[in-house]
Structures are given as structure tokens and as C-alpha cells.
């Protein structure tokens, strides 16, 4: 693969095996001495950390709904070849018209698409599926197919024979293997940093890719993209920023941190789970993550909590999704046990009564560290049992339907369940 070139791994639907295929390819190309890099379509926080482990290079989100074309083209403008992993199905996006889909990225970057097909429950029916995707939009080029979860050599022959008349290359056939199954939880895959077997898992995925995929042909499919500069970056909320970073607070977008650093901000990570004190900083950011899994440990992290409350008396603190919950008075875990949190916002949240909240959001705040208009995303199962105080954001969904106000602000402390992605 050449520098400043790439392709997209997509599928007809979620659950087709895109992530495992992408990880195997990233590591397989890395083994060949290629300075490969991964990217992830959409607002996903978890898959990019797997990409980084497989490639050894930073992985950015590319969100065709929330980001401007210039932002996306700039993120793609590196000297390393790029493999972009899609989200959901190739043409699936936000309502009402599918904006933000993987297909939008393919059109914007003019990159070929490799379609991963879960063939576990089909044979000849693979042909009309691939044909339909290949001809649905002439501006989205299906350059090849990888057959996944193939049952046997005989099954593979049937699939290949059915696809022959289409003239679309079958780049590989990956047979079913229990060695590369991935555990999940309520927000997706178990986080990369939580898997003790992560390296062996990626190595096994790479072994299978080398055995089952025509890597040379795949590399030759990579198309070049033009380099682009981007100036409309998100200004840092302060010069010195302390960011919670551990298994409970892992959902911080790399492009956001990169914007802050490029503007000269100093970012100091710390671990609430290790009971670290808040570093000397002008602003504290608690990103999202899985605080509900570590609620008891966080409640007992007295040094973290005490220094957080002291900081909040004079300097801004912001919590996003899981971080927002920790700023509240209490968090009820999945077993129904309430754990005392920071008490900086009049907020009670619960995982004992789970409800999915999912979708893109347009936000507008008149005050706080994130005053202004933003494109954001909401994805959580927590329910709000009690929230009292001044709302932070006016909110609309992707169809511009007004939503209830989101978040709270109390003096120097603010937050919401929405993850800010980019300026609106």
C-alpha cells in the first residue's frame, strides 16, 4: 500500500465481523513493514482503541454526519496508508435519509469499498446481496468481497461459484473460528485495555488474514486521496487541562484532544480508579466510559473526589456521559446499590432501570466551557432519576426535532450525557 491511500471495510449490516477483519488486516500489513493506520466511521469510541493496538498508530473517528468534509479530509491526510472500518451497514446513517453513512465517507474520500459478508447462514443468496450493494449507488464502488464465517471448503466453493458472474473479486474467505470471537457488553465490545489476551487475539486475527485473504491484491486496490488542511479546529477551554483516563473514563475523541494540543494546550491525564489527585490545571474533563462498572471503587476514591470538589470551587469542571454521572450526587449500579458520587450537580442516575438513549444531537449552550453550537452523539443506558438545576444545552435530534434540554450547569461545574464531536 502506498502512502496517502486507502480503502474502506464495510458490510451489509452490523455483526458481520468488520472489526475482527480490520484488526487482522492492520496487523498483517504491519508485519510486512507497512506503516499502516486505522480509522473508524461514526462516533464509536471502542473500536479505535483496538485499531491502535493492531497498528501501533493513532486511530481517529471520521463522522460524516457530525464533521465537516474538510475535517474528514484533513484526518485522512497522513503519510500512512489508511484502512477505514465502517459502522452498521454500508448505507445506514442518521434519519431521515441516512446521512453520515459509510457510503458518505466513500463518496467524500473517493475510496473503494471492500464488503465483508457474514455467510454463516447463506449459500447462493450471497450473489443478489453483493449485486444489490454493488449497483445501489454508482458513486460507491464495491471493489471486492471478503467472505466471513465460512462453514467449510465445500461452502466456500458454493459461495465463490455464485459470485463468479458478478465480476467482483473475492479477496478472501475466512472460515469460522472460535479463536477470534470478541466479547461484548451494553455499549459494544469489551474495551481493548480490559482484555488481557488482546495481543494474542490480534495475532491470531492476523494469522487468519494472512492465510485467508489475498493481501497483495487488497493492497493494490487502495486508492489515493488528496491531502487537505483544516483550520476550523475546536479551541481548548483552558491552557492546562486535566483529563480522567482509565477503564472508567476512556471515551475521549482523539481529534478533540489533538485540536487542543495543536492550539498549545497542556493535557495531563490522571486516573480516578487509582485514586489520583486532580493535577494542577485550569480545567478538569471527565470523559465518558463505564463508571457504572466501577461505582464502588470510584465512591471510595477519596483523594480524587476531595481534590475534584476543591478544584470545582474556583475552576471549571466538565463531565461527559459517564463523567456527568460521576459529577452527580449518586449512581445506582445494575444490582440496585446506590454509590455516593461527587455531589457537584443535583443529579441521580441509575443502571438498575436501563433504557437505551441513542442518536445524534445538535446542541446549543449559552454558558459554560462549551458555550456555542455543537454536533454531538448520545449513547447510554443510564436513566435519570432526578435532575434539578439550570439546564446546559438546548437540544435537537438529527431530524431537527426539539428534545428536552440536556445536562446541567452549577457554577463552575457542568456536563451532559451528550458526547461533543465537532462545531456545528
C-alpha positions as CSV (number, residue, x, y, z in Angstrom):
1,X,0.0,0.0,0.0
2,X,1.2,3.5,-0.8
3,X,1.2,6.5,1.5
4,X,-1.9,8.7,1.4
5,X,-4.0,5.9,0.0
6,X,-6.7,3.6,1.5
7,X,-9.8,1.6,1.3
8,X,-12.9,1.1,3.4
9,X,-14.1,-2.1,5.1
10,X,-17.9,-2.2,5.2
11,X,-20.7,-4.7,5.4
12,X,-24.4,-5.1,4.7
13,X,-25.2,-4.9,8.5
14,X,-23.7,-4.8,12.0
15,X,-22.4,-8.1,13.3
16,X,-20.8,-9.2,10.0
17,X,-17.3,-9.2,11.5
18,X,-15.9,-5.9,10.2
19,X,-13.9,-5.2,13.3
20,X,-12.1,-8.6,13.5
21,X,-11.3,-8.5,9.8
22,X,-10.0,-4.9,10.1
23,X,-7.8,-5.8,13.0
24,X,-6.4,-8.8,11.2
25,X,-5.6,-6.8,8.2
26,X,-4.0,-3.9,10.1
27,X,-1.6,-6.3,11.9
28,X,-0.9,-8.4,8.8
29,X,0.1,-5.3,6.9
30,X,2.2,-4.0,9.9
31,X,4.0,-7.4,9.8
32,X,5.1,-6.5,6.3
33,X,6.7,-3.3,7.4
34,X,3.9,-1.1,6.2
35,X,3.2,2.0,8.4
36,X,-0.5,1.3,8.4
37,X,-3.2,3.3,10.2
38,X,-6.8,2.6,11.0
39,X,-9.8,4.9,11.2
40,X,-13.4,4.4,12.3
41,X,-16.6,5.7,10.7
42,X,-19.0,7.3,13.1
43,X,-19.0,8.1,16.8
44,X,-17.7,4.8,18.1
45,X,-15.2,5.0,21.0
46,X,-14.3,1.4,21.5
47,X,-13.1,0.0,18.1
48,X,-10.5,2.8,17.6
49,X,-8.5,1.6,20.6
50,X,-8.4,-1.9,19.0
51,X,-7.2,-0.4,15.8
52,X,-4.4,1.4,17.7
53,X,-3.3,-1.9,19.3
54,X,-3.3,-3.7,16.0
55,X,-1.4,-1.0,14.0
56,X,0.6,0.8,16.6
57,X,-0.6,4.1,15.3
58,X,-3.3,6.6,16.4
59,X,-6.8,6.0,15.2
60,X,-9.3,8.8,14.6
61,X,-13.0,8.8,14.1
62,X,-14.4,10.1,10.8
63,X,-18.0,11.1,11.3
64,X,-19.7,12.1,8.1
65,X,-22.8,13.4,10.0
66,X,-21.1,15.4,12.7
67,X,-17.9,16.5,11.0
68,X,-17.3,18.8,8.0
69,X,-15.9,17.4,4.8
70,X,-12.8,19.5,5.4
71,X,-12.3,18.0,8.9
72,X,-12.6,14.4,7.5
73,X,-10.2,15.1,4.6
74,X,-7.7,16.6,7.0
75,X,-7.9,13.5,9.3
76,X,-7.3,11.3,6.2
77,X,-4.3,13.4,5.2
78,X,-1.3,11.4,6.6
79,X,1.7,9.8,5.1
80,X,0.5,6.4,6.2
81,X,-1.9,4.2,4.2
82,X,-5.4,4.0,5.8
83,X,-7.9,1.3,6.4
84,X,-11.3,2.8,7.5
85,X,-13.7,0.5,9.3
86,X,-17.3,1.2,8.7
87,X,-20.2,1.2,11.2
88,X,-23.5,-0.6,10.8
89,X,-24.4,-1.3,7.2
90,X,-22.8,0.5,4.3
91,X,-25.8,2.8,3.6
92,X,-27.0,3.1,7.2
93,X,-27.0,6.6,8.7
94,X,-29.0,9.1,10.6
95,X,-32.7,9.7,9.9
96,X,-34.4,10.7,7.8
97,X,-32.1,10.0,4.8
98,X,-29.1,8.0,6.1
99,X,-26.7,11.0,6.3
100,X,-23.4,10.1,7.9
101,X,-23.3,6.6,6.5
102,X,-20.1,4.8,5.5
103,X,-21.2,5.4,1.9
104,X,-21.0,9.1,2.5
105,X,-17.3,8.6,3.6
106,X,-16.6,6.6,0.4
107,X,-18.1,9.3,-1.8
108,X,-16.3,12.1,0.1
109,X,-12.8,10.5,0.1
110,X,-13.4,8.7,-3.2
111,X,-12.2,5.4,-1.7
112,X,-13.1,1.8,-2.8
113,X,-15.2,-0.3,-0.5
114,X,-14.4,-3.9,0.5
115,X,-17.6,-5.7,1.5
116,X,-17.4,-8.2,4.4
117,X,-20.3,-10.7,4.1
118,X,-21.3,-12.9,7.0
119,X,-22.0,-16.1,5.1
120,X,-22.8,-18.4,8.1
121,X,-26.4,-18.8,7.1
122,X,-26.4,-18.5,3.3
123,X,-25.0,-20.0,0.2
124,X,-26.1,-18.9,-3.3
125,X,-28.0,-16.0,-1.8
126,X,-24.7,-14.2,-1.4
127,X,-24.9,-13.2,-5.1
128,X,-28.0,-11.0,-5.0
129,X,-26.8,-9.4,-1.8
130,X,-23.5,-8.4,-3.2
131,X,-25.0,-7.4,-6.6
132,X,-27.6,-5.2,-4.8
133,X,-24.9,-3.3,-2.8
134,X,-22.7,-3.0,-5.9
135,X,-25.4,-1.4,-8.0
136,X,-27.3,0.6,-5.5
137,X,-25.2,3.8,-5.9
138,X,-22.8,4.3,-8.9
139,X,-20.7,6.7,-6.8
140,X,-19.9,4.0,-4.2
141,X,-17.5,1.4,-5.7
142,X,-17.5,-2.1,-4.3
143,X,-14.0,-3.2,-5.2
144,X,-14.0,-6.6,-3.6
145,X,-15.6,-9.0,-1.2
146,X,-14.3,-10.9,1.8
147,X,-16.4,-13.9,2.8
148,X,-16.6,-14.3,6.5
149,X,-17.7,-17.1,8.8
150,X,-17.5,-19.7,6.0
151,X,-18.5,-23.1,7.2
152,X,-16.3,-25.4,5.1
153,X,-14.3,-25.8,1.9
154,X,-17.4,-27.0,0.2
155,X,-19.3,-24.0,1.4
156,X,-16.6,-21.7,0.1
157,X,-16.8,-23.3,-3.3
158,X,-20.6,-22.7,-3.4
159,X,-20.1,-19.0,-2.5
160,X,-17.4,-18.4,-5.0
161,X,-19.3,-20.0,-7.8
162,X,-22.4,-17.9,-7.0
163,X,-20.3,-14.7,-7.1
164,X,-18.3,-15.5,-10.3
165,X,-20.8,-14.0,-12.7
166,X,-20.7,-10.6,-10.9
167,X,-17.1,-9.9,-11.8
168,X,-16.4,-8.6,-8.3
169,X,-13.2,-10.0,-6.9
170,X,-13.5,-12.4,-3.9
171,X,-10.4,-11.2,-1.9
172,X,-10.6,-13.8,0.8
173,X,-12.7,-16.4,2.6
174,X,-12.4,-16.6,6.4
175,X,-13.6,-19.8,7.9
176,X,-15.4,-19.8,11.3
177,X,-13.0,-19.8,14.2
178,X,-13.7,-19.6,18.0
179,X,-10.2,-18.1,18.4
180,X,-11.3,-14.7,17.1
181,X,-14.7,-14.2,18.8
182,X,-15.0,-10.9,20.6
183,X,-16.8,-10.5,24.0
184,X,-19.4,-7.7,24.2
185,X,-21.3,-5.6,26.8
186,X,-24.0,-3.0,26.7
187,X,-22.1,-0.3,24.7
188,X,-20.4,-2.7,22.3
189,X,-17.1,-4.7,22.6
190,X,-15.3,-5.0,25.8
191,X,-12.6,-2.3,25.8
192,X,-9.2,-3.1,24.4
193,X,-7.4,-2.2,27.6
194,X,-9.6,-4.6,29.5
195,X,-8.6,-7.7,27.5
196,X,-5.6,-9.5,28.9
197,X,-5.5,-11.6,25.7
198,X,-5.6,-8.6,23.4
199,X,-2.2,-9.2,21.8
200,X,-2.7,-12.9,21.2
201,X,-6.2,-12.2,19.8
202,X,-4.8,-9.7,17.3
203,X,-2.0,-12.0,16.3
204,X,-4.5,-14.8,15.7
205,X,-6.6,-12.5,13.6
206,X,-3.5,-11.5,11.6
207,X,-2.6,-15.2,11.1
208,X,-6.0,-15.9,9.7
209,X,-5.9,-12.9,7.4
210,X,-2.5,-14.0,6.0
211,X,-3.9,-17.4,5.4
212,X,-7.3,-16.4,4.0
213,X,-7.1,-13.0,2.3
214,X,-5.2,-12.0,-0.8
215,X,-3.3,-9.2,0.8
216,X,-1.3,-8.2,-2.3
217,X,-4.5,-7.7,-4.4
218,X,-6.2,-5.9,-1.5
219,X,-3.2,-3.5,-1.1
220,X,-3.3,-2.8,-4.8
221,X,-7.0,-1.7,-4.5
222,X,-6.1,1.2,-2.2
223,X,-6.9,4.5,-3.9
224,X,-5.0,7.7,-3.3
225,X,-6.7,10.7,-1.6
226,X,-5.7,14.3,-1.8
227,X,-4.1,16.0,1.2
228,X,-6.1,18.7,2.9
229,X,-5.6,21.3,5.6
230,X,-8.2,22.2,8.2
231,X,-8.3,25.4,10.2
232,X,-11.7,25.4,12.0
233,X,-10.5,23.5,15.0
234,X,-12.1,23.3,18.4
235,X,-10.4,25.8,20.7
236,X,-9.2,24.5,24.1
237,X,-11.3,25.5,27.1
238,X,-8.1,26.3,29.0
239,X,-4.3,26.3,28.7
240,X,-3.8,23.5,31.3
241,X,-6.3,20.6,31.0
242,X,-6.5,17.6,33.3
243,X,-8.3,14.6,31.8
244,X,-9.5,11.5,33.6
245,X,-8.2,8.5,31.7
246,X,-8.6,4.9,32.8
247,X,-11.0,2.0,32.3
248,X,-13.9,4.0,33.7
249,X,-13.1,7.2,31.7
250,X,-11.9,6.0,28.3
251,X,-14.2,7.8,25.8
252,X,-12.3,10.9,24.7
253,X,-12.2,11.7,21.0
254,X,-8.6,11.8,19.7
255,X,-9.4,14.6,17.2
256,X,-10.7,16.8,20.1
257,X,-7.5,16.3,22.1
258,X,-5.4,16.9,19.0
259,X,-7.2,20.2,18.4
260,X,-6.5,21.3,21.9
261,X,-2.8,20.3,21.7
262,X,-2.3,21.9,18.4
263,X,-3.5,25.2,19.9
264,X,-0.9,24.9,22.6
265,X,-2.9,23.4,25.5
266,X,-1.1,21.1,28.0
267,X,-3.0,17.9,28.7
268,X,-2.4,16.0,31.9
269,X,-4.1,12.5,32.2
270,X,-4.9,11.1,35.6
271,X,-6.7,8.0,36.9
272,X,-9.7,8.3,39.3
273,X,-9.7,4.5,39.6
274,X,-6.1,4.8,41.0
275,X,-7.4,7.5,43.4
276,X,-5.1,10.0,41.7
277,X,-5.4,13.7,42.9
278,X,-6.5,16.2,40.3
279,X,-3.4,17.6,38.6
280,X,-2.7,21.3,38.8
281,X,-4.8,22.5,35.9
282,X,-7.2,25.3,34.8
283,X,-9.9,22.8,33.6
284,X,-10.9,19.3,34.5
285,X,-12.5,17.0,31.9
286,X,-14.2,13.7,32.9
287,X,-15.0,11.8,29.7
288,X,-17.5,9.1,29.2
289,X,-16.8,5.4,29.9
290,X,-18.0,2.8,32.2
291,X,-18.3,4.3,35.7
292,X,-21.2,2.1,36.4
293,X,-18.9,-0.9,36.4
294,X,-16.6,0.8,38.9
295,X,-19.0,2.8,41.0
296,X,-17.9,1.3,44.4
297,X,-14.3,1.9,43.6
298,X,-15.0,5.5,42.5
299,X,-17.1,6.2,45.6
300,X,-14.1,5.2,47.8
301,X,-11.6,7.2,45.8
302,X,-11.4,9.9,48.5
303,X,-8.3,11.7,47.2
304,X,-9.8,12.0,43.7
305,X,-13.2,13.1,45.0
306,X,-11.8,15.6,47.5
307,X,-9.5,17.3,45.0
308,X,-12.2,17.3,42.4
309,X,-14.6,19.2,44.7
310,X,-11.8,21.6,45.8
311,X,-11.0,22.3,42.1
312,X,-14.6,23.0,41.3
313,X,-14.8,25.8,43.8
314,X,-12.7,28.1,41.6
315,X,-12.1,26.4,38.2
316,X,-14.3,24.7,35.6
317,X,-15.1,21.0,35.6
318,X,-17.0,19.3,32.8
319,X,-18.4,15.7,32.7
320,X,-19.5,13.9,29.6
321,X,-21.9,11.0,29.8
322,X,-20.2,8.7,32.4
323,X,-18.2,11.7,33.7
324,X,-21.5,13.6,34.0
325,X,-22.9,10.8,36.2
326,X,-19.9,10.9,38.5
327,X,-20.4,14.7,39.0
328,X,-23.9,13.9,40.3
329,X,-24.9,13.0,43.9
330,X,-25.4,9.3,43.4
331,X,-25.1,6.5,40.9
332,X,-27.2,3.3,41.2
333,X,-25.4,0.2,39.7
334,X,-27.0,-2.7,37.9
335,X,-27.6,-4.5,41.1
336,X,-29.6,-1.6,42.6
337,X,-26.9,-0.4,45.0
338,X,-26.5,3.4,45.3
339,X,-23.0,4.8,45.4
340,X,-22.2,8.3,46.5
341,X,-20.6,10.4,43.8
342,X,-19.1,13.9,43.8
343,X,-22.3,15.8,44.6
344,X,-21.4,18.7,42.4
345,X,-24.6,18.5,40.4
346,X,-28.1,17.7,41.7
347,X,-28.3,14.5,39.6
348,X,-29.2,10.9,40.4
349,X,-28.6,8.2,37.7
350,X,-29.4,4.5,37.6
351,X,-28.4,1.4,35.8
352,X,-30.9,-0.7,37.7
353,X,-33.5,0.5,35.3
354,X,-31.8,0.5,31.9
355,X,-33.1,2.3,28.9
356,X,-31.3,2.9,25.6
357,X,-30.7,6.6,24.6
358,X,-29.2,6.7,21.2
359,X,-28.8,9.3,18.4
360,X,-27.1,12.3,17.0
361,X,-27.8,15.6,18.7
362,X,-27.5,19.3,17.8
363,X,-26.7,21.3,20.9
364,X,-26.6,25.0,21.8
365,X,-25.3,26.4,25.1
366,X,-25.4,30.0,26.2
367,X,-22.9,29.5,29.0
368,X,-20.2,27.2,30.4
369,X,-16.9,26.0,28.9
370,X,-18.7,24.6,25.8
371,X,-20.9,27.6,25.1
372,X,-21.9,27.6,21.4
373,X,-23.4,25.3,18.9
374,X,-22.2,21.7,18.6
375,X,-22.8,18.4,16.8
376,X,-22.9,15.6,19.3
377,X,-24.0,12.0,19.9
378,X,-25.8,10.3,22.7
379,X,-25.4,6.6,23.5
380,X,-26.1,5.2,27.0
381,X,-28.4,3.0,29.0
382,X,-28.5,5.0,32.2
383,X,-31.8,6.5,33.4
384,X,-32.0,9.9,35.1
385,X,-33.9,9.5,38.4
386,X,-33.5,13.1,39.5
387,X,-32.0,16.2,37.9
388,X,-32.5,19.7,39.3
389,X,-30.9,22.9,38.4
390,X,-30.1,25.0,35.3
391,X,-30.1,23.1,32.0
392,X,-26.9,23.3,30.0
393,X,-27.9,22.6,26.4
394,X,-30.9,23.2,24.1
395,X,-31.1,20.1,22.0
396,X,-32.5,18.8,18.7
397,X,-32.1,15.3,17.1
398,X,-30.8,14.6,13.7
399,X,-34.2,15.4,12.1
400,X,-34.2,18.8,13.9
401,X,-37.0,17.7,16.3
402,X,-36.7,19.6,19.6
403,X,-35.7,17.5,22.5
404,X,-35.8,18.2,26.2
405,X,-32.9,20.3,27.5
406,X,-29.8,18.3,28.2
407,X,-27.3,18.5,31.0
408,X,-26.9,20.8,34.0
409,X,-24.7,23.7,35.0
410,X,-24.0,24.7,38.5
411,X,-21.3,27.5,39.0
412,X,-18.0,26.1,37.6
413,X,-19.5,22.6,37.1
414,X,-21.3,21.4,34.0
415,X,-22.0,18.3,31.9
416,X,-24.4,16.2,30.0
417,X,-25.0,12.8,28.5
418,X,-24.0,14.0,25.0
419,X,-20.6,13.4,23.5
420,X,-19.4,16.6,21.7
421,X,-17.9,15.7,18.3
422,X,-17.4,19.0,16.4
423,X,-18.6,22.5,15.9
424,X,-22.0,22.9,14.3
